[in-house]
Amino acid sequence: MRIFAISDLHLGLSMNKTMDMFGSEWVDHPAKIRSAWERLVTSEDIVLVPGDISWGMNLEQSEADLAFLQRLPGSKFICKGNHDYWWQSPSRVRGILGQGITPLQNTALDMGGFVLATSRGWSTPQWDGYVPETDDKVYKRELQRMDLALSAAASFSGKPVVYMMHYPPVVDGGPTAFALKLASAGVRVCVYGHLHREGRWSPTVNTVVGDTIFRLVSSDYLDFTPLDITEEVLGCF
């Protein structure tokens, strides 16, 4: 078993929505994702997908995108991103996904060799665009939701914890309150997305806070290729 991560698939198959306007690298990007995924991932592997999966505004519009993800190899574990408007409740989403894709929200799951915990996160005061009047309430709520997920993870003692979230917990290499919570809890690896375009990718998007490794896994940052984090999680191949 290997562990991979890739976020921000931004699929829009049933809506005929492409990402081409965001750069030539996005041209036919679903085919790039499928090609790299099928080359690297086997049916025995795990793939973490921290949000922004489909442009669909509801489950019906997202059906083709979720079917695309379903057909790819491996067991997929997903969390909600800021553009996943189709995501209702985990139970409702789980009911239409079937086997192969597991939605997680503000909780933790024993994966055998490690524990997977997840929440969405939010913009933080370190971001230039943070507006206290509108962001404070959600920001504080997401910190509480991270506490819930970390508390659930702590019940599986003795196993490394991987945290999956959509919003960046580090800004220009500096820890936000989210990153400090993860480091304090002893999380081994945190994978996150949300950031796009080379101009927003500082050399410090991949960093370490305490003993916690932070990895940006936005699909365009990874050249649409799932990132193998097995060694960082388990310490072995």
VENMOPE-V557176 format. One record per residue. N is the residue number from 0. PHI is phi in whole degrees, -180 to 180 (NA if undefined). PSI is psi in radians with two decimals (* if undefined). Layout:
n=[N,N]
phi=[PHI,PHI]
psi=[PSI,PSI]
This chain:
n=[0,1,2,3,4,5,6,7,8,9,10,11,12,13,14,15,16,17,18,19,20,21,22,23,24,25,26,27,28,29,30,31,32,33,34,35,36,37,38,39,40,41,42,43,44,45,46,47,48,49,50,51,52,53,54,55,56,57,58,59,60,61,62,63,64,65,66,67,68,69,70,71,72,73,74,75,76,77,78,79,80,81,82,83,84,85,86,87,88,89,90,91,92,93,94,95,96,97,98,99,100,101,102,103,104,105,106,107,108,109,110,111,112,113,114,115,116,117,118,119,120,121,122,123,124,125,126,127,128,129,130,131,132,133,134,135,136,137,138,139,140,141,142,143,144,145,146,147,148,149,150,151,152,153,154,155,156,157,158,159,160,161,162,163,164,165,166,167,168,169,170,171,172,173,174,175,176,177,178,179,180,181,182,183,184,185,186,187,188,189,190,191,192,193,194,195,196,197,198,199,200,201,202,203,204,205,206,207,208,209,210,211,212,213,214,215,216,217,218,219,220,221,222,223,224,225,226,227,228,229,230,231,232,233,234,235,236]
phi=[NA,-120,-119,-121,-147,-161,-122,55,-69,47,-84,-148,-65,-79,-99,53,-101,-109,-108,-57,-65,-92,138,-64,-64,-87,-62,55,-67,-60,-67,-65,-62,-60,-62,-67,-61,-68,-75,-104,-98,-109,-66,-88,-93,-117,-126,-96,-127,-84,95,54,-89,-134,-81,-57,-86,-150,-63,-64,-70,-94,-57,-66,-67,-69,-67,-58,-66,-59,-75,-73,-64,93,-93,-100,-123,-123,-131,-84,-109,-70,-100,-85,-68,-70,-72,-99,-111,-55,-67,-67,-65,-60,-66,-104,-85,73,-81,105,-130,-118,-84,-130,-152,57,-154,-139,-140,-76,-99,100,-84,-154,-112,-106,-122,-157,-157,-78,81,-165,-59,-123,-58,-72,-82,-60,-86,-69,-117,-53,-62,-108,-95,-55,-62,-69,-58,-67,-66,-69,-63,-66,-68,-64,-58,-63,-66,-68,-64,-64,-65,-65,-71,-102,-70,88,-115,-63,-109,-108,-112,-118,-144,-86,-76,-66,-89,-128,-128,52,83,-92,-77,-90,-61,-64,-63,-66,-64,-64,-66,-63,-81,78,-61,-81,-138,-120,-109,-147,-133,81,-85,-135,71,-58,-64,-106,-101,-75,-64,-104,-64,-105,-151,-132,-123,63,-109,-96,-90,-113,-131,-79,-127,-56,-61,-71,-64,-91,56,61,-120,-53,-90,-82,-112,-56,-66,-67,-81,-101,76,-160,-93]
psi=[2.32,2.77,2.16,2.86,2.45,2.32,3.11,0.95,-0.53,0.97,2.55,0.84,-0.77,-0.29,-0.02,0.67,2.16,2.97,0.22,-0.54,-0.29,0.07,2.72,-0.43,-0.35,-0.11,2.16,0.70,-0.48,-0.64,-0.63,-0.75,-0.85,-0.78,-0.85,-0.72,-0.85,-0.45,-0.57,-0.64,2.37,3.03,-0.31,-0.11,2.93,2.38,2.18,2.29,1.60,1.10,2.96,1.06,-0.81,2.53,-0.11,2.45,-0.22,3.05,-0.61,-0.77,-0.38,-0.06,-0.80,-0.65,-0.74,-0.59,-0.67,-0.83,-0.68,-0.69,-0.30,2.63,2.74,2.94,2.10,2.35,2.15,2.66,2.99,2.41,3.08,-0.34,0.05,1.19,-0.39,-0.38,2.06,-1.73,2.69,-0.66,-0.71,-0.75,-0.77,-0.59,-0.44,-0.12,-0.61,-2.75,2.68,-0.45,2.19,2.04,2.40,2.52,2.01,0.77,-3.05,2.70,2.34,2.03,0.14,-1.43,-0.22,3.00,2.33,2.15,2.67,2.57,2.96,-0.70,-3.03,2.96,2.63,2.85,-0.32,-0.29,2.45,-0.60,0.09,2.24,1.85,-0.67,-0.58,-0.44,-0.47,-0.81,-0.82,-0.70,-0.85,-0.64,-0.70,-0.55,-0.71,-0.66,-0.61,-0.68,-0.71,-0.79,-0.73,-0.61,-0.73,-0.70,-0.61,-0.36,-0.29,1.31,2.60,-0.01,2.54,2.52,2.28,2.29,2.31,2.13,2.76,-0.89,2.60,2.21,-0.09,2.52,2.05,0.68,-0.17,2.49,2.40,-3.13,-0.55,-0.85,-0.67,-0.65,-0.76,-0.75,-0.74,-0.58,-0.08,0.41,2.38,-0.84,2.39,2.21,2.43,2.93,-2.37,-0.56,2.36,2.88,2.38,-0.59,-0.29,0.08,1.62,2.83,-0.17,0.26,-0.48,2.05,-3.13,2.30,2.07,-2.13,0.20,2.22,2.28,2.29,2.17,2.24,0.43,2.42,-0.69,-0.55,-0.61,0.18,0.65,0.50,2.10,2.39,2.23,1.98,0.29,-0.86,-0.67,-0.57,-0.88,-0.24,0.25,2.95,*]
